[in-house]
Amino acid sequence: MSSGKPYIGCKLGLISKAQNRYEGILFTIDTINSTVVLEKVKCFGTEGRPTHKPIPPKHDIFEFITFRGSDIKDIKLCEPPRSHHSLPHDPAIIQVIIVPGQLVRRAPMVEKAVQTSDGWRPQGARPMPPRDTRDTRPPSKHARQNNQ
């Protein structure tokens, strides 16, 4: 479950190479594209760090921000990982979703699924952040023949 990415769901602080500080919940790490996605993100601006373009703090909370790994100067853990209601480490568990204020103990396959614009997901589950769906591969030989 969490052995590969134990900090998913933890609050992180991040400083970009542009000297802006952000805090948010780690949503995912994409090792192929070298990106980090935070959710419920607050931007604290440059906070007096030396930069050519000082940025004031923002009052908005951003749902998701995807950061390019090469542009992250520093990243640190703000809060340690939370236990999942004392669940044992079990390789059979793929994901645990904790609803604040409620104790939900249903297997993912039993959850009532709802169809959304981004596909099927368990009722109450958060949507994935937007992603680039452009196909940058050259057309296949079969596709070129059908277009002629």
Sequence and secondary structure as in RCSB ss.txt:
>XXXX:A:sequence
MSSGKPYIGCKLGLISKAQNRYEGILFTIDTINSTVVLEKVKCFGTEGRPTHKPIPPKHDIFEFITFRGSDIKDI
KLCEPPRSHHSLPHDPAIIQVIIVPGQLVRRAPMVEKAVQTSDGWRPQGARPMPPRDTRDTRPPSKHARQNNQ
>XXXX:A:secstr
  SSSTTTT EEEEEETT  EEEEEEEEEETTTTEEEEEEEEEEE TT   SS       EEEEEEEEGGGEEEE
EESS    STT    TT       TT      TTTS EEEETTEEEETT            S   HHHHHHH 
